[in-house]
Amino acid sequence: MEYVNPLTGFRVDGRRPNEMRQLKGEVGVVVRADGSALFEMGNTRVIAAVYGPREVQNKGQQVNSKEALVRCEYRMAEFSTGDRRRKPKGDRRSTEISLVIRQTMEASILTHLMPHSQIDIYVQVLQADGGTRSACINAATLALADAGIPMRDIATSCSAGYLCSTPLLDLNYLEDSAGGSDVTVGILAKMDKVTLLQMDAKLPIDTFENVMGLAIEGCKAIATYIREVLLENTKKLECQRG
């Protein structure tokens, strides 16, 4: 199968190699949460809810009481993919992605400002079509901002891959399953700091640099979009108060 048309240069879904899927973000979608967000990257839809800062429920989990304890739970809804097999709650992939999201968020949250407290982040994939962990990180960032959690910078994530000798930005499920290399990057945009780097296959160093550079550009574009969503929400709240 040709994932990039050799004549037109377009991908299977009509995008150019360096073109991201359509983004959509919304905050305040879970009424009872302190902060929440819905984030879409193409057909991938993720919802995130944040509770806290609140009192630590299990003191044994808090290694350093001078900083907030960040906990994260990732799940995929049973209906999120075409695969109808039930996935156990504690499966290895869910545990690994929960850890990735938590570590990325910890790099962003000013945990020292909230000692003796915990912040719980719950993320659920409603519809999966590639790039789920990136969408989860972006949804979590929006939800944390909605909850008013102090952050040193906005954490965003995006993936890029290498198929048909072409670097491709923001892979969908079809492209992700094609067996090429996939690089997922997370950054703190204003600080220009990489906080997450995962890849699932080897790449020559020059190709890797091109693919990673493309993913970083995607992260920066998402950060710009998230700021727009938050600014729009702030204006809306000011209008309601006025």
C-alpha positions as CSV (number, residue, x, y, z in Angstrom):
1,M,0.0,0.0,0.0
2,E,1.3,3.5,-0.8
3,Y,1.1,5.7,2.2
4,V,2.4,8.7,0.3
5,N,1.3,9.2,-3.3
6,P,4.5,9.4,-5.4
7,L,2.8,11.8,-7.9
8,T,0.9,14.2,-5.7
9,G,2.9,13.8,-2.4
10,F,-0.4,13.5,-0.5
11,R,-1.0,11.0,2.3
12,V,-3.9,8.4,2.4
13,D,-6.1,10.9,4.3
14,G,-5.3,13.8,1.9
15,R,-2.8,15.6,4.2
16,R,0.7,16.7,3.1
17,P,3.6,15.0,4.9
18,N,4.2,18.0,7.3
19,E,0.5,18.6,7.9
20,M,-1.2,17.9,11.3
21,R,-4.7,16.6,11.7
22,Q,-7.4,19.0,12.7
23,L,-7.2,20.0,16.4
24,K,-10.1,20.7,18.7
25,G,-10.0,21.5,22.4
26,E,-12.6,22.3,25.0
27,V,-12.4,22.9,28.7
28,G,-14.9,22.5,31.5
29,V,-16.5,19.3,30.2
30,V,-16.7,17.4,33.5
31,V,-18.8,19.4,36.0
32,R,-17.7,17.8,39.2
33,A,-13.9,17.9,38.4
34,D,-11.7,20.8,39.4
35,G,-10.5,21.0,35.8
36,S,-11.4,19.0,32.7
37,A,-10.9,19.0,28.9
38,L,-11.8,17.3,25.7
39,F,-9.0,17.2,23.1
40,E,-9.2,15.9,19.6
41,M,-6.5,15.2,17.0
42,G,-8.4,14.1,13.9
43,N,-10.5,11.1,14.9
44,T,-8.6,10.5,18.1
45,R,-10.7,11.9,21.0
46,V,-9.6,12.1,24.7
47,I,-11.2,13.4,27.8
48,A,-9.2,14.4,30.9
49,A,-10.3,15.3,34.4
50,V,-8.2,16.8,37.2
51,Y,-8.9,16.7,41.0
52,G,-6.8,18.7,43.4
53,P,-4.7,19.9,44.8
54,R,-6.2,18.1,47.8
55,E,-5.1,16.3,50.9
56,V,-2.9,13.2,50.4
57,Q,-5.1,10.2,50.8
58,N,-2.3,7.6,51.2
59,K,0.7,9.2,53.0
60,G,2.9,6.2,52.1
61,Q,2.7,7.2,48.4
62,Q,4.2,10.7,49.0
63,V,8.0,10.5,48.9
64,N,8.6,14.2,49.4
65,S,5.9,16.0,51.4
66,K,7.4,19.4,50.3
67,E,6.1,18.8,46.8
68,A,2.6,17.8,45.5
69,L,2.1,14.1,44.7
70,V,1.0,13.7,41.0
71,R,-1.0,10.6,40.2
72,C,-2.3,9.6,36.8
73,E,-4.7,7.0,35.5
74,Y,-5.0,6.2,31.8
75,R,-7.8,4.1,30.3
76,M,-9.2,3.3,26.9
77,A,-13.0,3.1,26.6
78,E,-14.2,-0.3,25.5
79,F,-15.7,1.3,22.4
80,S,-12.7,3.4,21.5
81,T,-11.3,1.0,18.8
82,G,-12.8,-1.5,16.4
83,D,-11.2,-4.3,18.4
84,R,-13.9,-5.6,20.7
85,R,-11.7,-7.6,23.0
86,R,-11.9,-6.4,26.6
87,K,-8.6,-5.0,27.9
88,P,-7.9,-5.6,31.6
89,K,-7.7,-2.4,33.7
90,G,-4.2,-3.1,34.9
91,D,-2.7,-4.1,31.5
92,R,1.0,-3.2,30.9
93,R,0.4,-0.6,28.1
94,S,-2.1,1.3,30.3
95,T,0.4,1.3,33.2
96,E,3.2,2.5,30.9
97,I,1.2,5.3,29.3
98,S,-0.1,6.4,32.8
99,L,3.6,6.7,33.8
100,V,4.5,8.6,30.6
101,I,1.7,11.1,31.2
102,R,2.5,11.6,34.9
103,Q,6.2,12.2,34.2
104,T,5.5,14.7,31.5
105,M,3.0,16.5,33.7
106,E,5.4,16.5,36.6
107,A,8.0,18.3,34.5
108,S,5.4,21.1,33.9
109,I,3.6,21.4,37.3
110,L,5.1,23.6,40.0
111,T,4.7,20.9,42.6
112,H,6.8,22.8,45.2
113,L,4.1,25.4,45.5
114,M,1.6,22.8,46.8
115,P,3.3,20.8,49.6
116,H,1.4,18.1,51.5
117,S,-1.1,17.7,48.7
118,Q,-2.0,15.5,45.7
119,I,-3.2,16.1,42.2
120,D,-5.1,13.3,40.4
121,I,-5.2,13.2,36.6
122,Y,-7.7,10.8,34.9
123,V,-7.4,10.4,31.2
124,Q,-9.8,8.3,29.0
125,V,-9.5,7.6,25.3
126,L,-13.0,7.9,23.8
127,Q,-11.9,7.2,20.2
128,A,-8.5,5.9,19.0
129,D,-7.1,6.6,15.6
130,G,-3.3,7.0,16.3
131,G,-1.4,9.4,18.5
132,T,-3.3,8.5,21.6
133,R,-0.6,9.2,24.2
134,S,0.1,12.6,22.6
135,A,-3.6,13.5,22.7
136,C,-3.7,12.4,26.4
137,I,-0.8,14.7,27.3
138,N,-2.5,17.6,25.5
139,A,-5.8,16.9,27.1
140,A,-4.2,16.7,30.6
141,T,-2.4,20.0,30.0
142,L,-5.7,21.7,29.2
143,A,-7.4,20.1,32.2
144,L,-4.6,21.2,34.6
145,A,-4.9,24.8,33.3
146,D,-8.7,24.6,33.7
147,A,-8.1,23.5,37.3
148,G,-5.8,26.5,37.9
149,I,-2.8,24.3,38.7
150,P,0.4,26.4,38.5
151,M,2.7,25.3,35.7
152,R,6.1,26.5,34.6
153,D,5.1,26.0,31.0
154,I,2.5,24.3,28.8
155,A,3.5,20.7,28.1
156,T,2.4,19.4,24.7
157,S,3.1,16.3,22.7
158,C,3.0,15.2,19.0
159,S,4.3,12.2,17.0
160,A,6.0,11.9,13.7
161,G,7.0,8.9,11.7
162,Y,9.1,7.7,8.7
163,L,7.2,5.9,5.9
164,C,7.9,5.6,2.2
165,S,11.3,7.4,2.8
166,T,9.2,10.4,3.9
167,P,9.0,12.0,7.4
168,L,5.3,12.3,8.3
169,L,3.8,14.5,11.0
170,D,1.1,13.3,13.4
171,L,0.4,9.7,12.3
172,N,-3.1,8.3,12.1
173,Y,-3.7,4.6,13.0
174,L,-3.3,3.3,9.5
175,E,0.1,5.0,9.2
176,D,1.1,4.0,12.7
177,S,0.3,0.4,12.0
178,A,2.3,0.3,8.7
179,G,5.5,-0.9,10.4
180,G,7.6,2.3,9.9
181,S,9.4,4.2,12.7
182,D,7.4,6.3,15.1
183,V,8.8,9.1,17.3
184,T,6.7,10.6,20.1
185,V,8.0,13.9,21.6
186,G,6.8,16.0,24.5
187,I,8.1,19.5,25.1
188,L,7.7,22.6,27.3
189,A,7.2,25.0,24.4
190,K,8.4,28.4,25.7
191,M,11.3,26.8,27.6
192,D,12.2,24.8,24.4
193,K,12.8,21.8,26.6
194,V,12.2,18.2,25.5
195,T,10.5,16.3,28.4
196,L,9.5,13.1,26.5
197,L,11.1,11.1,23.7
198,Q,10.0,7.7,22.7
199,M,10.6,5.7,19.5
200,D,9.7,2.2,18.5
201,A,12.3,1.4,15.8
202,K,15.8,2.4,14.9
203,L,16.5,5.2,12.4
204,P,19.7,6.6,10.9
205,I,20.8,9.7,12.9
206,D,20.1,12.2,10.1
207,T,16.6,10.7,9.4
208,F,15.9,10.7,13.2
209,E,16.8,14.4,13.5
210,N,14.4,15.3,10.7
211,V,11.6,13.2,12.2
212,M,12.2,14.5,15.7
213,G,12.4,18.1,14.4
214,L,9.0,17.6,12.6
215,A,7.5,16.3,15.9
216,I,8.8,19.3,17.8
217,E,7.3,21.7,15.3
218,G,4.0,19.8,15.8
219,C,4.3,20.2,19.6
220,K,4.9,24.0,19.2
221,A,1.8,24.3,16.9
222,I,-0.3,22.5,19.5
223,A,1.0,24.8,22.3
224,T,-0.1,27.8,20.2
225,Y,-3.5,26.2,19.8
226,I,-3.9,25.3,23.5
227,R,-3.1,28.9,24.4
228,E,-5.8,30.1,22.0
229,V,-8.3,27.7,23.6
230,L,-7.4,29.0,27.1
231,L,-7.5,32.6,26.1
232,E,-10.9,32.1,24.4
233,N,-12.2,30.4,27.6
234,T,-10.9,33.3,29.8
235,K,-12.7,35.8,27.5
236,K,-15.9,33.8,27.8
237,L,-15.7,33.7,31.6
238,E,-15.1,37.5,31.8
239,C,-18.2,38.0,29.6
240,Q,-20.3,35.8,31.9
241,R,-19.1,37.8,35.0
242,G,-19.7,41.1,33.2
